[in-house]
């Protein structure tokens, strides 16, 4: 499940008004999210959730759903 | 053995294809393809052919260790060290020793450079497969023969496209063989052959005269035009090779990934690297840039800048063990970094005009790529950037009418020329298709005539 908080953070960072974010989406399918600002996006999400992800965990994520899951696992 | 050679076209390919299609099962075709690929490699590499099955088996064995044992991390580390070690030994050791000697470190003697065809390509494929298995265990391939085929397959062996295991995993086990795909492959092959033999080879002679002879004789205009000709040459050389590789792949039932998408119409260097040598730039993005940028993510844009420069330093290094290649890569990395920091905003406002900025940077950087050493590069730059200099030799001294026409078509075909949709269907469509086929036959005949009369036509990217 993509949470509202997760979605809002992404939209805010990318200066998007609205965009449907689903679990199967790849990061680069979201307008403005490309390989160059990928690292900034991860840092922004970490700041929002006040968590630290391991590099390798981030690199292992294949899509948005897996990133959401990773963040959730840190919140428990 | 080059695709654009009489021996490949008239002996190797037909005999191989006959055998390939006579074999009834995919796994038999695969075994046959492995054996023939080793033969293909032996032709150019001699005894070093051993390297190939060893790399193939090692790639599989390491992935087994990564996926099936408790020592995942350690196994991956050993894997990367092994393949990078092979690459360094065969490609960079001489360069490292030369630089140590130059720096005054005693105890080394210069070594003769080793040349191993395609080593940069197949070690990179082996590394990517193992990192992918490390990231997701389920990507482990149980059958060593599939990994072996992935590493050794001759169409993409020497010069790419750099294939990822997952991209062809399904095709290695099951693929369709039909006439339309085969004929599509033949068409693609002829296009590549024409690009290489008719355009790249012709222009290479011109570039050689302009760049390799006394640079003080040429005018600044000639120096610029010479580098633009080289930009056209290298695109046709390399994309022509890729077309032939993809074409042969299709003849065998494979869909290999595309490598070029009209790079010279890019509006930023960032975009250029999404259109030029695509499979390679995705590789360095996924396995060098991304891990670095993630590591440095709390540094903000500085982290991204550093990651880009380091990635393109490696990119330059990958192209060859010389300071020229390193500078060629690193300078582009710096521009990519500038674009990310502030330049992209302005480039977007420039719209189409930004193409000229890209061409200016790319063509200027190619001087490092084409010249033989740093001092040669700087004396070439000196001519390019001293507009008041008089050169004894102007354009007329180098361009014949034939070469001018070839250069013109070269530039034309760098642009995406598409037929309007209404010419693709119905009666008009049939006529266009027939014309197209006739044209391809002519290109094939002309290429053959050139091939038979010329003996020397090395691919630029075979060095890597």
Interface residues (C-beta under 8 A of the other chain):
Chain A: X35 X36 X37 X38 X39 X40 X42 X43 X55 X58 X59 X60 X62
Chain B: X135 X136 X270 X285 X289 X290 X291 X293 X294 X295 X296 X297 X298 X300 X301 X303 X304 X307 X308 X340
